[in-house]
């Protein structure tokens, strides 16, 4: 777990370093939302972290991401009393909150500081509201104040699924909802406490990760030191900001999805043996593809080329075959989920990277790639499938969650932070070519007659843009 937490930290540090060209106000909202988003993703299971380099994202991509984070609920609301009124909608395991704000009252700012924390926990970053131990990075307590200035975008973060029970109680003299989730241990779902104060104009969300007992989360909520002060902003400022952001966001989001749904034609997917020109002027070619039952049968395989042996070894049988794991399949259209035990094979890809441009003195080239499930659509184009495939979280299986390779035959960065961040990167001089092997774990339903079907490769060096994908085929696409 500690090593996985370090990889989560590595990825988050890289994400936070990326050059996202979005408005400052939206960036602030994203930073505030990151914590809850990460917590929600952990309810599906920890994802494998890939070593990354700082890479700018296209503006439309970043805006689309921002819009996804701050999407709002469409539920009806009732007339506001005090600063706000809330509407609660619970159907089965789905729970959501909507608010109507009274703009006749002076807005407030709220700070909530824990007077109690579980042993060893400390604040991740001053003012972040995130608390965890050094040994368990990313797993702990989050305290999130919500006021009239962020209640609209927070609606999207106050929609809950797989809810088991909502206990209504009183904490600090406020109405409080204590939310627990179905099959918490199996799916490693956390728990939430919401405190509502319409008289003073705020909501507090206290989130506890699955590693934190509910007793501790309640103690944190019961011992909050809450400070309410008059805001220096006016509703007019809020309205003007929101209107401008909303228009820009909707326009960028519409363009993002138009481009992301466009897909590619079959002649835009590089065949085996054809090269792809990558943005920096280099080119990469898939030379050979083969599927194996046993990892030990792959020519050139050694443990030295494995990014994380602790991650790999528990899933290998003595003969080098892969143990099955329990998978959750989520239908992208309906949201319906089903679980199934899944067999796994090993995919060997031989590729060549050619360095056509002069690199920076300390510049490296990304050699790794991701396996992408694709489908042929009615118009003949190919695109990423909208279905989702993830392991049951309690399996603690992350070898192929993101479709990335776990082995490279030519590792260069083998120690310390260089290994953590750049294991799949290598320095190449101008005019130099290198042929190397990548190995992936792949679900058996992607293999038919020994060949990969309905999947392509996306090389890291191409940028991995969802709106301008550069795909390399692994066989015939029909």
C-alpha positions as CSV (number, residue, x, y, z in Angstrom):
1,X,0.0,0.0,0.0
2,X,2.8,2.4,0.9
3,X,4.4,2.0,-2.5
4,X,1.1,2.5,-4.3
5,X,0.6,5.7,-2.3
6,X,4.0,6.9,-3.4
7,X,3.0,6.3,-7.0
8,X,-0.3,8.2,-6.4
9,X,1.8,11.1,-5.0
10,X,4.1,11.0,-8.1
11,X,1.1,11.2,-10.4
12,X,-0.7,14.0,-8.5
13,X,2.5,16.1,-8.3
14,X,2.9,15.8,-12.1
15,X,-0.8,16.7,-12.7
16,X,-0.4,19.7,-10.5
17,X,2.6,20.8,-12.5
18,X,0.9,20.6,-15.9
19,X,0.2,23.8,-17.7
20,X,-3.6,24.0,-17.7
21,X,-4.7,27.1,-19.6
22,X,-8.0,27.8,-17.8
23,X,-9.3,30.8,-15.8
24,X,-7.9,31.3,-12.3
25,X,-11.3,31.1,-10.7
26,X,-12.0,27.8,-12.4
27,X,-8.5,26.5,-11.4
28,X,-9.3,27.3,-7.7
29,X,-12.5,25.3,-8.0
30,X,-10.7,22.4,-9.5
31,X,-8.1,22.3,-6.8
32,X,-10.9,22.4,-4.1
33,X,-12.7,19.6,-5.9
34,X,-9.6,17.3,-6.6
35,X,-9.8,15.8,-3.2
36,X,-13.4,14.6,-3.4
37,X,-12.8,13.4,-7.0
38,X,-9.9,11.4,-5.9
39,X,-11.9,10.0,-3.0
40,X,-14.7,9.0,-5.4
41,X,-12.2,7.3,-7.8
42,X,-10.9,5.3,-4.8
43,X,-14.4,3.9,-4.3
44,X,-13.7,2.2,-7.6
45,X,-10.2,1.2,-6.6
46,X,-6.7,2.8,-6.8
47,X,-5.5,3.3,-10.3
48,X,-2.0,2.5,-11.4
49,X,0.3,5.5,-11.7
50,X,2.4,6.0,-14.8
51,X,5.7,7.9,-14.8
52,X,5.0,11.1,-16.5
53,X,6.8,14.3,-17.6
54,X,5.4,17.8,-17.6
55,X,3.3,18.2,-20.7
56,X,1.0,21.1,-21.6
57,X,-2.6,20.2,-22.2
58,X,-4.7,21.7,-25.0
59,X,-7.0,24.5,-23.7
60,X,-10.2,22.7,-24.9
61,X,-9.1,19.5,-23.1
62,X,-8.5,21.3,-19.9
63,X,-11.8,23.2,-20.1
64,X,-13.7,20.0,-20.8
65,X,-12.1,18.4,-17.7
66,X,-13.0,21.4,-15.6
67,X,-16.6,21.3,-16.8
68,X,-16.8,17.6,-15.9
69,X,-15.7,18.4,-12.4
70,X,-18.1,21.2,-11.8
71,X,-21.2,19.9,-13.4
72,X,-24.4,20.8,-11.5
73,X,-27.5,18.9,-10.5
74,X,-30.7,19.5,-12.4
75,X,-33.0,18.7,-9.4
76,X,-35.9,21.0,-8.5
77,X,-35.6,23.2,-5.4
78,X,-38.0,25.1,-3.1
79,X,-38.0,28.7,-1.9
80,X,-35.0,29.7,0.2
81,X,-35.3,30.3,4.0
82,X,-32.2,31.8,5.6
83,X,-29.3,31.7,3.2
84,X,-30.5,28.6,1.4
85,X,-33.0,25.8,1.2
86,X,-32.1,22.3,0.2
87,X,-33.9,19.6,-1.6
88,X,-32.9,16.0,-0.9
89,X,-33.6,13.3,-3.5
90,X,-32.9,9.6,-2.5
91,X,-33.9,6.7,-4.7
92,X,-32.5,3.4,-3.9
93,X,-28.7,3.8,-3.6
94,X,-28.7,7.2,-5.3
95,X,-28.6,10.4,-3.1
96,X,-28.4,14.0,-4.3
97,X,-28.8,17.5,-2.9
98,X,-29.9,20.7,-4.6
99,X,-30.0,24.2,-3.2
100,X,-31.7,27.5,-3.7
101,X,-29.8,30.5,-2.5
102,X,-31.3,33.7,-0.9
103,X,-29.3,36.5,-2.5
104,X,-30.8,39.1,-0.2
105,X,-28.3,38.2,2.6
106,X,-24.7,39.3,2.8
107,X,-22.4,36.3,1.7
108,X,-20.0,34.7,4.1
109,X,-16.7,33.0,4.1
110,X,-16.1,29.8,6.2
111,X,-13.1,28.1,7.7
112,X,-13.3,24.7,9.4
113,X,-10.2,23.5,11.2
114,X,-10.1,20.1,13.0
115,X,-9.8,20.3,16.7
116,X,-9.2,16.5,16.6
117,X,-7.4,14.3,14.1
118,X,-6.7,10.6,14.2
119,X,-3.2,9.8,15.4
120,X,-0.4,10.6,13.0
121,X,-2.6,12.7,10.6
122,X,-1.4,16.2,9.6
123,X,-2.5,18.7,7.0
124,X,-1.2,17.8,3.5
125,X,-0.9,21.5,2.5
126,X,-1.8,24.6,4.4
127,X,-5.4,25.5,3.8
128,X,-6.1,22.4,1.7
129,X,-8.4,20.8,4.1
130,X,-6.8,17.4,3.5
131,X,-5.3,15.4,6.3
132,X,-3.4,12.1,6.2
133,X,-0.4,10.2,7.6
134,X,3.0,10.1,5.9
135,X,2.7,6.3,5.7
136,X,-0.7,6.4,3.9
137,X,-0.5,9.2,1.4
138,X,-3.8,10.3,0.0
139,X,-5.9,8.3,2.5
140,X,-7.4,10.2,5.3
141,X,-9.8,13.0,6.1
142,X,-11.1,15.9,3.9
143,X,-12.9,18.9,5.2
144,X,-14.7,20.9,2.5
145,X,-16.6,24.1,3.3
146,X,-19.3,25.0,0.8
147,X,-20.9,28.5,0.8
148,X,-23.1,30.4,-1.6
149,X,-20.1,31.2,-3.7
150,X,-19.4,27.5,-4.5
151,X,-22.7,25.8,-3.8
152,X,-23.7,25.6,-7.5
153,X,-20.6,23.8,-8.6
154,X,-20.6,21.7,-5.4
155,X,-23.9,20.2,-6.4
156,X,-22.0,17.9,-8.7
157,X,-19.9,16.8,-5.7
158,X,-23.0,16.3,-3.6
159,X,-24.4,13.5,-5.7
160,X,-23.8,10.1,-4.1
161,X,-24.2,6.6,-5.4
162,X,-24.2,3.1,-3.8
163,X,-25.5,4.7,-0.6
164,X,-26.5,2.2,2.2
165,X,-27.9,4.5,4.9
166,X,-28.3,8.2,5.7
167,X,-28.5,8.8,9.4
168,X,-30.0,12.2,10.3
169,X,-28.6,13.6,13.5
170,X,-27.3,16.9,15.1
171,X,-23.7,18.1,15.3
172,X,-22.6,21.5,16.5
173,X,-26.3,22.3,16.7
174,X,-26.6,21.8,13.0
175,X,-28.6,19.2,11.0
176,X,-26.2,16.5,10.0
177,X,-26.4,13.6,7.6
178,X,-24.1,10.7,8.2
179,X,-23.7,8.7,4.9
180,X,-22.5,5.1,4.7
181,X,-22.1,3.1,1.5
182,X,-22.9,-0.4,0.4
183,X,-20.3,-3.2,0.7
184,X,-17.7,-0.7,2.0
185,X,-14.9,-3.2,2.6
186,X,-15.2,-5.0,-0.8
187,X,-15.3,-1.7,-2.8
188,X,-13.2,0.3,-0.3
189,X,-15.8,3.1,-0.2
190,X,-15.4,5.9,2.3
191,X,-18.0,7.6,4.4
192,X,-19.4,11.2,4.5
193,X,-20.8,13.6,7.1
194,X,-22.7,16.7,5.8
195,X,-23.4,19.6,8.2
196,X,-26.1,22.1,7.1
197,X,-26.3,25.7,8.4
198,X,-28.8,27.7,6.4
199,X,-29.0,30.4,9.1
200,X,-25.3,31.3,8.7
201,X,-24.9,30.4,5.1
202,X,-22.8,27.3,4.7
203,X,-22.5,23.5,4.3
204,X,-19.6,21.4,5.6
205,X,-18.6,18.1,4.1
206,X,-16.3,15.8,6.1
207,X,-15.1,12.9,4.1
208,X,-13.3,9.9,5.5
209,X,-11.4,7.5,3.3
210,X,-12.0,3.8,3.6
211,X,-9.0,3.4,5.9
212,X,-10.6,5.8,8.5
213,X,-13.2,4.3,10.9
214,X,-16.6,6.1,11.1
215,X,-16.0,6.7,14.8
216,X,-12.9,8.8,13.9
217,X,-14.7,10.7,11.1
218,X,-17.5,11.6,13.6
219,X,-14.9,12.8,16.2
220,X,-13.4,15.0,13.5
221,X,-16.8,16.4,12.6
222,X,-17.8,16.9,16.3
223,X,-14.6,18.8,17.1
224,X,-14.4,21.2,14.2
225,X,-13.4,24.8,15.0
226,X,-15.7,26.8,12.6
227,X,-15.1,30.5,11.8
228,X,-17.7,32.5,9.8
229,X,-16.8,35.9,8.5
230,X,-18.4,38.4,6.1
231,X,-17.2,38.0,2.6
232,X,-15.4,40.8,0.7
233,X,-17.1,39.7,-2.4
234,X,-20.6,40.6,-3.6
235,X,-23.2,38.5,-5.3
236,X,-22.8,40.8,-8.3
237,X,-19.2,39.7,-8.5
238,X,-20.3,36.1,-8.3
239,X,-22.9,36.4,-11.0
240,X,-20.6,38.2,-13.4
241,X,-17.9,35.6,-12.8
242,X,-20.2,32.7,-13.1
243,X,-21.9,34.0,-16.3
244,X,-18.6,34.5,-18.0
245,X,-17.2,31.2,-16.8
246,X,-20.4,29.3,-17.7
247,X,-20.4,30.6,-21.3
248,X,-16.7,29.8,-21.8
249,X,-17.1,26.5,-20.1
250,X,-20.1,25.4,-22.2
251,X,-18.5,26.5,-25.4
252,X,-15.2,24.7,-24.6
253,X,-17.1,21.6,-23.3
254,X,-19.2,21.4,-26.5
255,X,-16.1,21.7,-28.7
256,X,-14.2,19.1,-26.5
257,X,-16.9,16.5,-26.8
258,X,-17.4,17.2,-30.5
259,X,-13.7,16.5,-31.1
260,X,-13.5,13.6,-28.7
261,X,-16.5,11.9,-30.3
262,X,-15.1,12.3,-33.8
263,X,-13.0,9.2,-33.8
264,X,-10.6,8.2,-36.5
265,X,-10.9,6.4,-39.8
266,X,-9.2,3.1,-40.4
267,X,-6.5,4.7,-42.6
268,X,-5.6,7.0,-39.7
269,X,-4.6,4.1,-37.5
270,X,-1.0,3.0,-38.2
271,X,-0.7,-0.6,-39.2
272,X,2.0,-2.9,-37.8
273,X,5.2,-1.8,-39.5
274,X,4.0,1.7,-40.2
275,X,5.5,4.7,-38.3
276,X,3.7,7.5,-36.4
277,X,5.2,10.9,-36.4
278,X,5.0,12.3,-32.9
279,X,4.6,16.0,-32.0
280,X,8.3,16.7,-31.3
281,X,9.4,15.3,-34.7
282,X,10.3,11.8,-33.7
283,X,8.6,8.7,-35.0
284,X,7.6,5.4,-33.4
285,X,6.8,2.1,-35.1
286,X,5.2,-1.2,-33.9
287,X,7.2,-4.0,-35.4
288,X,5.8,-7.1,-33.9
289,X,2.9,-8.2,-31.7
290,X,2.5,-11.5,-29.9
291,X,0.3,-12.9,-27.1
292,X,1.6,-15.3,-24.5
293,X,0.1,-17.4,-21.7
294,X,3.2,-17.3,-19.6
295,X,5.3,-14.3,-18.9
296,X,8.4,-16.5,-18.7
297,X,8.0,-17.5,-22.3
298,X,8.5,-14.0,-23.7
299,X,12.0,-13.6,-25.2
300,X,14.1,-11.2,-23.3
301,X,12.0,-11.0,-20.2
302,X,13.9,-10.2,-17.0
303,X,12.8,-8.8,-13.7
304,X,15.1,-5.8,-14.2
305,X,12.7,-4.4,-16.8
306,X,9.6,-4.6,-14.5
307,X,8.5,-1.2,-13.2
308,X,7.1,-2.6,-9.9
309,X,7.9,-6.2,-9.0
310,X,5.8,-6.0,-5.8
311,X,2.9,-5.2,-7.9
312,X,3.5,-8.0,-10.4
313,X,4.6,-11.0,-8.3
314,X,1.4,-11.6,-6.3
315,X,-0.5,-12.1,-9.6
316,X,1.9,-14.7,-11.1
317,X,1.5,-18.5,-10.8
318,X,4.7,-20.6,-10.5
319,X,4.7,-21.2,-14.3
320,X,4.5,-17.5,-15.1
321,X,0.8,-17.5,-16.1
322,X,-1.4,-14.8,-14.6
323,X,-3.9,-15.4,-11.9
324,X,-7.6,-14.4,-12.6
325,X,-9.0,-11.4,-10.9
326,X,-12.6,-10.1,-10.2
327,X,-13.6,-7.3,-12.7
328,X,-16.4,-4.7,-12.6
329,X,-17.8,-3.9,-16.1
330,X,-19.8,-0.7,-16.3
331,X,-22.0,-0.1,-19.4
332,X,-21.1,3.4,-20.7
333,X,-24.7,4.0,-21.9
334,X,-26.8,2.7,-19.0
335,X,-24.4,2.8,-16.1
336,X,-25.3,-0.9,-15.4
337,X,-22.6,-2.8,-13.6
338,X,-21.7,-6.5,-13.6
339,X,-18.9,-8.5,-12.0
340,X,-17.0,-11.4,-13.5
341,X,-13.9,-13.4,-12.9
342,X,-11.4,-12.5,-15.7
343,X,-8.5,-14.5,-17.1
344,X,-5.4,-12.5,-18.2
345,X,-2.8,-13.0,-20.9
346,X,0.5,-11.2,-21.7
347,X,1.0,-9.0,-24.7
348,X,4.5,-8.5,-26.1
349,X,5.0,-5.5,-28.4
350,X,8.3,-4.8,-30.2
351,X,8.6,-1.2,-31.2
352,X,11.2,1.2,-32.6
353,X,11.6,4.8,-31.6
354,X,13.7,7.1,-33.9
355,X,15.0,10.4,-32.5
356,X,14.7,12.8,-35.5
357,X,15.4,16.1,-33.6
358,X,18.1,17.3,-31.4
359,X,17.0,16.8,-27.8
360,X,17.6,19.1,-24.9
361,X,20.8,18.3,-22.9
362,X,18.8,16.6,-20.2
363,X,15.8,15.7,-22.4
364,X,14.4,12.2,-22.5
365,X,12.0,10.5,-24.9
366,X,8.9,8.5,-23.7
367,X,9.0,4.9,-24.9
368,X,5.9,3.5,-23.1
369,X,2.4,3.1,-24.4
370,X,-1.2,2.4,-23.3
371,X,-3.6,-0.3,-24.5
372,X,-6.9,1.3,-25.5
373,X,-10.1,-0.6,-26.1
374,X,-11.8,0.7,-29.2
375,X,-15.0,0.0,-31.2
376,X,-16.1,0.4,-34.8
377,X,-19.1,2.7,-35.0
378,X,-21.9,2.9,-37.5
379,X,-20.2,5.6,-39.6
380,X,-17.1,3.4,-40.0
381,X,-14.9,5.4,-37.6
382,X,-13.1,3.9,-34.6
383,X,-13.0,5.4,-31.1
384,X,-12.4,4.6,-27.5
385,X,-15.2,2.6,-26.0
386,X,-17.4,4.2,-23.3
387,X,-17.6,1.1,-21.2
388,X,-15.4,0.9,-18.1
389,X,-13.4,-2.1,-16.9
390,X,-11.9,-2.0,-13.4
391,X,-11.0,-4.5,-10.7
392,X,-12.9,-4.9,-7.5
393,X,-11.0,-2.5,-5.2
394,X,-10.4,-5.1,-2.5
395,X,-8.5,-7.2,-5.0
396,X,-5.8,-4.6,-4.9
397,X,-5.0,-5.4,-8.5
398,X,-3.5,-2.4,-10.4
399,X,-1.2,-4.1,-12.9
400,X,-3.3,-3.0,-15.9
401,X,-5.9,-0.6,-14.6
402,X,-4.9,2.2,-17.0
403,X,-3.9,-0.2,-19.8
404,X,-0.2,0.7,-19.4
405,X,2.8,-1.5,-19.9
406,X,4.6,-2.9,-16.8
407,X,7.8,-3.9,-18.5
408,X,10.4,-2.4,-20.8
409,X,13.5,-4.2,-22.1
410,X,15.7,-1.1,-22.1
411,X,15.3,0.7,-18.8
412,X,17.7,3.6,-18.2
413,X,16.4,5.4,-15.1
414,X,16.7,2.8,-12.4
415,X,17.2,4.7,-9.1
416,X,15.3,7.1,-6.9
417,X,13.0,9.7,-8.3
418,X,14.3,9.2,-11.8
419,X,12.9,5.6,-11.6
420,X,9.6,6.7,-10.1
421,X,9.0,9.4,-12.7
422,X,10.9,8.3,-15.7
423,X,11.3,4.6,-15.8
424,X,9.9,4.3,-19.3
425,X,11.9,7.3,-20.6
426,X,15.3,7.3,-22.2
427,X,17.8,9.8,-23.6
428,X,18.3,9.4,-27.3
429,X,20.7,11.5,-29.4
430,X,19.5,13.0,-32.8
431,X,19.5,10.3,-35.5
432,X,19.5,7.5,-32.9
433,X,17.0,4.7,-33.1
434,X,16.2,2.1,-30.4
435,X,14.2,-1.1,-30.8
436,X,12.7,-2.4,-27.6
437,X,10.1,-4.6,-26.0
438,X,7.0,-3.6,-24.0
439,X,4.9,-6.1,-22.0
440,X,1.3,-5.6,-21.0
441,X,-1.2,-7.6,-19.0
442,X,-4.4,-7.9,-21.0
443,X,-7.9,-9.3,-20.2
444,X,-8.5,-12.5,-22.1
445,X,-11.6,-11.2,-23.8
446,X,-9.3,-9.0,-25.9
447,X,-7.7,-12.0,-27.4
448,X,-9.1,-14.2,-30.1
449,X,-7.2,-17.0,-31.9
450,X,-4.0,-15.7,-30.3
451,X,-4.5,-12.1,-31.7
452,X,-5.5,-8.9,-30.0
453,X,-8.9,-7.7,-31.1
454,X,-10.7,-4.4,-30.6
455,X,-7.7,-2.7,-29.1
456,X,-4.9,-0.4,-30.2
457,X,-1.8,1.3,-28.7
458,X,-1.5,4.9,-27.8
459,X,2.2,5.8,-27.3
460,X,3.0,8.3,-24.5
461,X,5.2,10.3,-26.9
462,X,2.2,11.1,-29.1
463,X,0.6,13.1,-26.2
464,X,-2.4,10.8,-25.5
465,X,-4.9,13.4,-26.4
466,X,-8.5,12.2,-26.4
467,X,-9.4,14.7,-29.1
468,X,-6.5,14.0,-31.5
469,X,-5.6,10.3,-30.8
470,X,-2.7,8.7,-32.6
471,X,-3.4,5.0,-32.6
472,X,-1.1,2.1,-33.6
473,X,-2.8,-1.2,-34.6
474,X,-2.0,-4.5,-32.9
475,X,-3.4,-6.6,-35.8
476,X,-6.2,-6.5,-38.3
477,X,-9.1,-4.2,-37.4
478,X,-12.3,-5.4,-39.1
